[in-house]
Amino acid sequence: MEIRPGSVVRSLAGRDKGGFMVVVSAADGYVFLADGKERKLESPKKKSIKHVAPTKTVIDLRNLTDRGLRAAVRGFTDGAPDDAPVEISNP
């Protein structure tokens, strides 16, 4: 599965292992991730692409705020399966 900006991914390694984040951008084997809480959209975490697992969900990053991002990620961390579709609405 292709990892692109807006993809929801699960961290496979590091302090955030098991957590869900959204890909803000990707370049040269790395992705830049944000979750809206620990990592804001303005300062995403750089992580090797081999340390994340993609889900089937892609969200629209246009007009997305950290608050909206937290709501999107919460849908995954509240017990939803990795590939469960999550309704995302931008305020």
N, C-alpha and C positions, 0 to 999 in steps of 0.2 A: 504494500500500500504506500502511496506517495505521501510524503510529509511536505506540506506547504503552509504558507502563512494562513492562520485561522484554524489549523488542525488542532484538535484536542489530543494530547498525548499523555501517557503515564510514564513517570520517571522510573527507571530500572536501577539506578545507582546514585549514590550520594546521600546527603542529609535529607533530601526530599524524596527518597525512594518510596514508591507506592503512591505518591501524590499525583494529581492531575494538573496539567498546565496547558496553556494555549501558545502555539508557535506564533511569535510576532514577526520573525524573519528567519531566513536560512541562508548560509553561505559557507562554502569550502568545508563541508563535512561537519558543520556546527549549526545548531539552532539556537535562537534566542527566545526564551520562554518567560511568560508572565502568568501570574495567577490572580492578580488584583489585590492580594493581601501582603504576602511576604515579598513578592516581586511585582512591582508596579509596571504599567505599560511604558513609563518613561525610563525605567532602568531594568530591562529584562536580564535574566540569567543566561549566560553562555554555557551551552552543554553540548557534548559530542553527540552526534546523531545516533551513534550506536548505543547510547545510554537512555534512549526513549523508545517507547512502543506506541505506535499510532492507534487511535480508535477510528471508528467510521464517521465520526462527527467533525464537521468543519463549520466554524461560525464566521459571520461577517464582521470584520474588524473595523469597518467604517463607522464612525461616530460612536465607537464603543468606549465606555469609561471603565475605570477600575471597579466601580460598583457593579456594572453590568457583567464584567468579567468574573467577579466573585460569584455572582448568581449563576453564571453558566458553569463554572467549575463545581459549585456546590451540588449541582444536579448529579455529578459523577461521584462525589465523595459521600453523598448521603445514601449509598448502597445501590445505586444504579449500576447495571452491568457495563463493562468497558465499551460495548458497542451500542448501548441503548441511545436512541435519538432523544435529544433534549431540545425543547422549544426555546429559542433565543430571540428576544425582542429588544431592540435598541430603543431607549427612551428618546 
